[in-house]
Amino acid sequence: MDGPDSKGLIYHVTGVLLKHNLNVIHNDEYVTPAGQFFMRTEFEGTFEREVLLQELRSTLPDSSTPSAITFRLNPKQKKNIVVLVTKEHHCLSELLIRYAFDELDANIMAVVSNYATLHPLVNKFGIPFHHISHEGKTREEHEDAMLKTLSCYEPEYVVLAKYMRVLTANFVNYFPNRIINIHHSFLPAFVGVNPYRQAYERGVKIIGATAHYVNNELDEGPIIAQSVTEVNHRYTAADMATEGHEVEKQVLARALKLVFNDRVFIYSNRTVVL
């Protein structure tokens, strides 16, 4: 749940759960300096979803504003996702391996790419692969073709595993706060082609990666997870790229685990992770 902070919110929620004979197994909360309250509660037991939601909403403390508080009841189950890729395999490979060993907390329904390069890899895991070329199409035509394919799977999330094309606002609006991207953390210093070559030429000492939600501002959506690793003068541009790929795939996997376990709240253009 999230909304304006007021006295008794934790007591209220746990009290309603107790009334329904539900057992709280984990609880975490946070209040921003501006007074926005966030709480994530894990509980177990049998209940009727709408009945429980109605009671949570209708019996709030007098000091709270019911219309400003949002409750979400998310069952503990795997999310259905579609992965978009181009040619680079490192992030996709990480997700496929985790999926194969039941470590992803998600069902990969399909992989979609504007190149056929990664088809043999995906085929080994028995996952549908859709090659939708962008050649000879406008960006809008290409995205329309992708949306038709995605609609067949109705994914809860779309994961950009090094998908190297900028999505239009129209595409993003189909999946509000449900598209997750990974990229190196050299932005905005090293933009464009060969960022690791640019970093090598500048002699950087730290390589990082950022996983974030996609919005209509390029690479400026709410950040979910980040990490860095140190490099030095002995690293070539190729070494930096290899090290960067390792960070990227680990950060993406960690971010997805947080999202798929319903730990991430979006607040303004930031996230609260509980």
Long-range contacts (C-beta under 8 A, 24 or more apart in sequence): 1-37, 1-38, 1-39, 1-41, 1-56, 1-69, 1-70, 1-71, 1-72, 2-36, 2-37, 2-38, 2-39, 2-69, 2-70, 2-265, 2-267, 2-272, 3-36, 3-37, 3-64, 3-65, 3-68, 3-69, 3-70, 4-35, 4-36, 4-37, 4-64, 4-65, 4-68, 4-69, 5-31, 5-35, 5-36, 5-37, 6-37, 6-61, 6-63, 6-64, 6-65, 7-61, 7-63, 8-61, 8-63, 8-64, 9-37, 9-39, 9-60, 9-61, 9-64, 10-39, 11-61, 12-56, 12-59, 12-60, 12-61, 13-39, 13-41, 13-56, 14-41, 16-52, 16-55, 16-56, 16-59, 17-41, 17-43, 19-55, 20-45, 20-47, 20-52, 20-55, 21-45, 22-47, 28-274, 29-274, 30-272, 30-274, 32-267, 32-272, 36-267, 38-265, 38-267, 38-272, 38-274, 39-274, 40-262, 40-263, 40-265, 40-274, 42-76, 49-73, 72-262, 74-262, 78-104, 78-105, 78-106, 78-107, 78-260, 79-105, 79-106, 79-107, 79-156, 79-157, 79-259, 79-260, 80-106, 80-107, 80-109, 80-153, 80-154, 80-155, 80-156, 80-157, 81-106, 81-107, 81-108, 81-109, 81-155, 81-156, 81-157, 81-158, 81-159, 82-108, 82-109, 82-110, 82-111, 82-112, 82-150, 82-153, 82-155, 82-158, 82-159, 83-108, 83-110, 83-111, 83-112, 83-158, 83-159, 83-161, 84-111, 84-112, 84-113, 84-146, 84-158, 84-159, 84-160, 84-161, 84-163, 85-111, 85-112, 85-113, 85-118, 85-161, 85-162, 85-163, 86-113, 86-114, 86-115, 86-117, 86-162, 86-163, 86-164, 86-165, 87-115, 87-117, 87-118, 87-164, 88-162, 88-164, 88-245, 89-118, 89-121, 90-162, 90-245, 90-246, 90-248, 90-249, 91-161, 91-162, 91-182, 91-245, 91-248, 91-249, 91-252, 92-118, 92-121, 92-122, 92-161, 92-162, 93-121, 93-249, 94-249, 94-250, 94-252, 94-253, 95-159, 95-161, 95-252, 95-253, 95-256, 96-121, 96-122, 96-125, 96-127, 98-253, 99-125, 99-127, 100-125, 104-253, 104-256, 104-257, 104-260, 105-256, 105-257, 105-260, 105-261, 106-157, 106-256, 106-260, 109-153, 109-155, 110-149, 110-153, 112-146, 112-149, 112-150, 113-163, 114-142, 114-165, 134-165, 139-165, 139-168, 140-168, 140-170, 143-167, 143-168, 143-170, 143-171, 146-171, 147-171, 147-174, 150-174, 157-256, 157-259, 157-260, 159-252, 159-256, 160-214, 161-252, 162-248, 166-218, 167-214, 169-216, 172-214, 172-215, 172-216, 177-213, 177-222, 177-266, 179-213, 179-214, 180-211, 180-212, 180-213, 180-214, 180-224, 180-252, 180-255, 180-256, 180-259, 181-211, 181-212, 181-213, 181-214, 181-219, 181-221, 182-209, 182-210, 182-211, 182-248, 182-249, 182-251, 182-252, 182-255, 183-209, 183-210, 183-219, 183-248, 184-208, 184-209, 184-210, 184-244, 184-248, 185-209, 185-210, 185-226, 185-228, 187-219, 194-237, 196-237, 196-238, 196-240, 196-241, 196-244, 197-237, 199-237, 199-240, 200-235, 200-236, 200-237, 200-240, 201-237, 203-233, 204-231, 204-240, 205-230, 205-231, 205-232, 206-230, 206-231, 207-231, 207-240, 207-243, 207-244, 207-247, 208-247, 209-244, 209-247, 209-248, 209-250, 209-251, 209-252, 210-251, 211-251, 211-252, 211-254, 211-255, 211-256, 212-255, 213-266, 213-271, 215-269, 220-269, 221-269, 222-266, 222-269, 222-270, 222-271, 223-270, 223-271, 224-255, 224-258, 224-259, 224-264, 224-271, 224-273, 225-251, 225-254, 225-255, 225-258, 225-273, 226-251, 227-251, 227-254
